[in-house]
Structures are given as structure tokens and as C-alpha cells.
């Protein structure tokens, strides 16, 4: 129970304190380029790996980019939803495994 509360606090509250700067992989792929704004959109100028990157298949999913689509700064909400979904999926799998062991032991 305590683990779940700590996970929810970290996901829901501390996520707002996270850096918006690119992580290690993003910054490594952007070496050699500069990010400039062109017509309200970011573009990379120079020579770097990130210039050839494309969006992945899940980039339009509801929780892409650690936020809820349609809501601006919603990283905490996305984090809480992620924790809840993970706990539900893991709990369901553990329940199925425990049920299978109980049924198998009674035979």
C-alpha cells in the first residue's frame, strides 16, 4: 500500500519538477545541430542524427510525450494514469497466476 502511495506521489507531484530539457538520448542525437523556430515550429539546422528522425507509430496516442493529449502541462495526470494502469495490469496477471496455482494444486 505504501509503495503505491509513493508511486502516485512521485508520478503525480514530482513529475512537474522534471526537466523539460532533452534527455541523454535526445541530446546525443542532436549534437551538431541547433534548434530554431520557423513559422512557430521547431526545426533542426546543422548536421546531426536527429534530422532524419520521424515520429513513431504511437506518437499520436493519448499519453504520448508524458502528457495527456489536449491538456497542456499534464505530466502529473499522465504519470498517475500510468501508475494506475500498471498496477491494474500487474494485479490482474498476479491474480490469474495465483488462481491457476490454486486450481492446479487442488487436483
N, C-alpha and C positions, 0 to 999 in steps of 0.2 A: 504493500500500500504506500509506504513512504517513498519507494523507488518511483512509483507512478506520479506522485505529487511533485517530486523533484524534477522528473522529466517534463511535466507540464509547466512548471515554473521556468525551467530553462528554455523550453520551446516558446512559451507564451510571453515571457517578460524579457529575458536576457537576449533574445534574438533581435530586439530593437537596438541593442548596443553593438551589434555586429558591424564590422567594417563593410562599407559598400565598395571598397576598392577591389580590383580583380584578385582572385586567389592565386596560388602559386602556378597552377597550370595556365590560367589565363594570362598572367603576366609574362610567363616564359614564352608563350606563343606570340605575344605582342611585341617582343624585343625587336627593335629595328623599325618600328612604326610609331607614328603619333596619331592620337585620336583627335579629329577635328569635327566640328559641327557644320554640316552642309544642308541647307534647307530644313533645319530642325531635326536632322537625323545624324547620328554619329557615323563617321567614315574613317577608315584607317588609311594613312598616307605613309609611304615608305616601302620597305621590303621585309615582310615577316610572314610566318606560317599562318597567322590568324586571317590574313587577307583572303585566303582560299577556303575559309570555313563556311559552312552552311548550317542553317537551323536543323536540329534533329527532329525526328518524327513526333516527339512528344512536346515540342515547343509551344504548341497551342493548347496544351492540356490545362485543366482548371488550376493546378498548383505549380505550374512552370515558373522558374526563376524564384522559387521560395516565396511566392506571394499568391494571393487569391486573385484570379483574373477579374478585372473590373473594379477592384479595390486598390487604391494607391499603395500606401505603406502598410501592407497587411502580412508582413513576415511572421508575426506572432500568431495570427489566426491560422496561417498555413502550417506553422510548427505544431500547434495544438492539434489540428486535424491529422497531421502526420503521426503524432504520438497515439492518438485515439485509434486510427486505422491499424497501426502496427500492433497495438495491444489487442485489438479485436481479432485480427488475423492470427497472431501468435496464440491467443487464448483459444480460439477455435481449433487450431491444429493440436494444441496440447490436450484439449478436451477429446478430440477424435482419437488421439493416440491412447489416452488413458481408458477410454471406452473400449477400444479394441483389445487392450491388455486384459481388462476385466472380463470381457466376453470370451476371450481365448483361455483364460485361467479357469473358468467355470466348466469347461468341457471335460 
